[in-house]
Amino acid sequence: MSAPTKKPKRIREWVPSAFLVVHDENVSTSIRYTPMQMRRNEEAGYFSTVKIYGNNVVKPIWQRESERLSLDAVFAIDSAQIARELGVERLFHYGEAFNWSPDFNPPDPNISMPLHAHYMSRDGSFHGHIASFYIFGAPRRIEKGEFYYETFPAARIDDELYVNVYLINPFVRASTFWVQIVTNSGEIIESEEQLVRGKGVAMWSSKHLRLDPRQNPLSVIVRTEVKTSAFFATLTRDEKMIGLDHGHPFLQQVLNHVNPVTVTAVPVAGK
């Protein structure tokens, strides 16, 4: 009797991804993943593991694993379920997902199966959807520098609109960060030093700023010590969200930037 055939050793792992989960009496998050986008193989199976972290960077406070998913399946988790099982009324937490298939290797070491976070609100304060962010290890580097940068062009801050910037830190190490507002005339307004904890999320708001319409549109630059991911929301002054945007990963670079213009420090609202 011949020995059973062994599956080939896996040469690569799928890249996990990270996201923000928000929940309170007005806002909820629906976390959804479908493998249909990945491979047109009806026999392939897929699995998803979602973890939510609190203060402990190595031990999640909540975890859910899917059963074997077919190509046309949808794995869904709602924030109300997470909050109920944790016994809390509010979530503003870091989430992590590892979606993979035991039936085939990723085509290269930088491929993930992303899930999507859909945000909904009764009062219009937080809505939209955004893909999870890939958790890469050491990035490809053009030049070694001290900080990582993410750039978001064409934002607006004036008497009618402002932006909130959300940071997601997938690493166990905490990171300091700064948010820079660059007006269309080249002036830079930089926040004070902020901190996002390991396996954590943070928000910075420009609600305390009111810029002249002639200084718009402007760019938002996030400068961090570790390779976090960021996205930003545009809100009206009565706190209605009208946009939710993220940058392109190729705009994330590790470079030394020397800025010739004056930098003005501004306090963060509520501090």
C-alpha positions in Angstrom: 0.0 0.0 0.0 1.5 3.3 -1.1 2.0 6.1 1.5 -0.4 9.0 1.4 0.5 11.9 -0.8 1.8 14.9 1.2 0.7 18.4 0.3 3.7 20.5 -0.8 5.2 22.7 1.9 3.8 26.2 1.9 6.5 28.6 0.6 4.6 31.8 1.4 2.1 33.1 3.9 -0.8 35.4 3.1 -0.4 38.9 4.4 -2.8 39.8 7.2 -4.6 43.1 7.2 -5.8 45.7 9.8 -8.9 47.9 10.2 -10.7 50.2 12.6 -13.9 49.0 14.3 -16.3 51.7 15.7 -19.5 51.3 17.6 -21.7 53.3 19.9 -25.4 54.3 20.1 -25.2 56.0 16.7 -22.4 54.3 14.8 -21.9 50.7 13.8 -19.4 48.7 11.8 -20.0 45.7 9.5 -16.9 43.6 8.8 -17.2 41.6 5.6 -15.1 39.3 3.5 -15.8 37.3 0.4 -13.1 35.2 -1.4 -14.8 35.5 -4.8 -12.3 38.2 -5.8 -9.3 35.9 -5.3 -9.4 32.9 -7.5 -11.8 31.3 -10.0 -11.4 27.8 -8.6 -14.7 26.5 -7.4 -13.1 23.7 -5.4 -10.8 26.0 -3.3 -11.7 26.7 0.3 -11.0 29.8 2.4 -10.8 30.7 6.0 -11.0 34.0 7.9 -9.8 34.8 11.4 -10.8 38.2 12.9 -9.2 39.6 16.1 -10.0 42.7 18.1 -7.4 44.1 20.5 -7.6 46.2 23.6 -4.7 47.3 25.9 -2.8 44.0 25.6 -0.8 44.0 22.3 -0.3 40.3 22.3 -3.6 39.0 23.5 -6.9 39.9 21.6 -10.0 40.7 23.7 -12.2 39.1 21.0 -11.7 36.6 18.3 -13.9 34.9 15.7 -12.9 32.2 13.1 -15.0 31.3 10.1 -15.9 27.8 8.9 -14.6 26.7 5.6 -15.8 29.3 3.0 -16.6 28.5 -0.6 -15.8 30.9 -3.4 -19.2 32.5 -3.3 -19.5 32.7 0.5 -19.5 35.9 2.6 -18.1 36.0 6.1 -19.7 38.8 8.1 -19.3 40.2 11.6 -21.3 43.2 13.0 -19.9 45.5 15.7 -23.0 45.1 17.8 -22.2 41.4 18.2 -18.6 42.2 19.3 -19.8 44.9 21.8 -22.5 42.6 23.2 -20.1 39.7 23.7 -17.6 42.0 25.3 -20.2 43.7 27.5 -19.4 47.2 26.4 -21.5 50.0 24.7 -18.7 51.7 22.7 -15.9 50.4 20.5 -13.0 52.4 19.0 -10.6 49.5 18.5 -7.9 48.0 16.4 -9.0 44.9 14.4 -6.9 42.4 12.5 -7.8 39.9 9.9 -6.0 36.9 8.5 -7.8 35.5 5.4 -6.2 32.5 3.6 -6.6 29.4 1.6 -5.1 26.0 2.4 -5.5 25.0 -1.2 -3.1 27.4 -2.9 -0.2 29.7 -2.0 -0.3 33.4 -2.5 1.3 34.4 -5.9 3.9 36.5 -4.2 4.9 37.5 -0.6 3.0 40.8 -0.7 -0.5 39.6 -1.5 -3.4 39.7 1.0 -7.1 38.9 0.9 -8.5 42.1 2.3 -11.8 42.5 4.0 -14.0 45.6 4.1 -15.2 47.7 7.0 -18.6 49.3 6.3 -19.4 52.2 8.7 -23.1 53.2 9.3 -24.5 55.9 11.5 -28.0 57.1 12.5 -26.9 60.7 12.8 -24.6 60.9 9.7 -21.5 61.2 11.8 -19.6 58.2 10.5 -20.5 56.4 7.3 -18.8 54.9 4.2 -16.7 51.9 3.6 -13.0 51.2 3.3 -10.8 48.2 2.6 -8.6 46.8 5.4 -4.9 47.8 5.3 -2.2 45.2 4.5 0.3 44.5 7.3 3.6 44.4 5.6 6.9 43.7 7.4 10.0 45.5 6.4 9.0 47.7 3.4 10.8 48.1 0.2 12.9 51.2 0.6 14.2 53.8 -1.8 16.2 55.6 1.0 16.4 54.9 4.7 14.9 57.7 6.7 13.7 58.4 10.2 9.9 58.5 9.4 7.1 57.1 7.3 4.8 59.4 5.4 1.3 59.1 4.0 -0.1 61.9 1.8 -3.8 62.7 1.1 -4.2 65.5 -1.5 -7.3 67.7 -2.0 -8.7 67.9 1.5 -10.6 71.0 2.7 -10.6 72.9 6.0 -12.6 76.1 6.2 -15.6 77.6 7.9 -17.8 74.8 6.5 -15.6 71.7 6.5 -12.9 69.9 8.5 -11.1 66.6 8.5 -10.5 63.8 11.0 -7.5 61.6 10.5 -7.6 58.0 11.7 -4.4 56.0 12.3 -4.1 52.2 12.5 -1.0 50.7 14.1 -0.6 47.0 13.4 2.7 46.6 15.4 3.2 45.9 19.1 5.4 49.0 19.4 3.7 52.3 20.0 4.4 55.1 17.6 4.5 58.9 17.8 2.9 60.7 14.9 2.3 64.2 13.6 -0.3 65.5 11.2 0.7 68.2 8.8 -1.7 70.4 6.9 -0.1 71.9 3.7 -2.0 74.8 2.2 -2.0 75.5 -1.5 0.5 78.3 -0.9 2.9 75.9 0.7 2.4 76.9 4.4 2.6 73.9 6.8 0.6 73.7 9.9 1.8 70.8 12.1 0.1 69.2 15.1 1.9 68.6 18.3 3.4 65.1 18.9 0.7 62.4 19.2 0.9 58.8 20.2 -0.9 55.7 18.9 -0.4 52.6 21.0 0.7 49.2 19.7 -2.1 47.2 18.1 -4.1 50.4 18.5 -5.9 53.2 16.7 -5.9 56.9 17.2 -7.8 60.0 15.8 -6.6 63.5 15.1 -9.1 66.2 14.3 -8.7 69.6 12.6 -12.0 70.9 13.9 -10.2 73.5 15.9 -8.8 75.0 12.6 -10.6 77.4 10.3 -8.6 78.3 7.2 -9.3 80.8 4.5 -11.0 79.3 1.5 -8.1 80.7 -0.6 -5.8 78.3 1.3 -7.8 75.3 -0.1 -7.6 72.7 -1.4 -4.8 71.4 0.9 -2.9 68.3 1.6 -2.9 66.2 4.7 0.4 64.4 5.5 0.8 61.9 8.3 4.3 61.4 9.7 5.0 58.4 11.9 7.8 56.4 13.5 6.5 53.0 12.4 4.6 52.0 9.3 1.1 52.7 10.3 -1.9 53.1 7.9 -4.2 56.1 7.8 -7.3 57.4 6.3 -9.3 60.5 6.7 -12.9 61.7 6.8 -14.3 65.0 5.7 -17.1 66.4 7.9 -19.3 69.5 8.0 -19.1 71.8 11.0 -22.3 70.2 12.4 -20.4 66.8 12.4 -22.0 65.2 9.3 -19.5 63.0 7.5 -19.5 63.6 3.7 -16.4 61.7 2.7 -14.1 58.8 3.7 -10.9 58.4 1.8 -7.6 56.6 2.0 -4.3 57.2 0.1 -2.6 55.0 -2.4 0.0 52.6 -0.9 2.6 53.8 -3.4 2.4 57.2 -1.7 3.8 55.7 1.5 7.5 56.2 1.4 10.4 56.0 3.7 12.4 59.1 2.9 14.2 62.0 4.5 12.3 65.2 3.7 13.8 68.6 4.3 11.2 71.3 4.5 12.2 74.9 3.6 9.0 76.6 4.8 7.9 77.6 8.3 6.2 75.0 10.4 3.6 76.3 12.8 2.6 74.0 15.8 -1.1 73.9 16.6 -2.7 72.3 19.7 -5.0 69.3 19.3 -8.6 69.9 20.1 -9.5 68.9 23.7 -5.9 69.0 25.0 
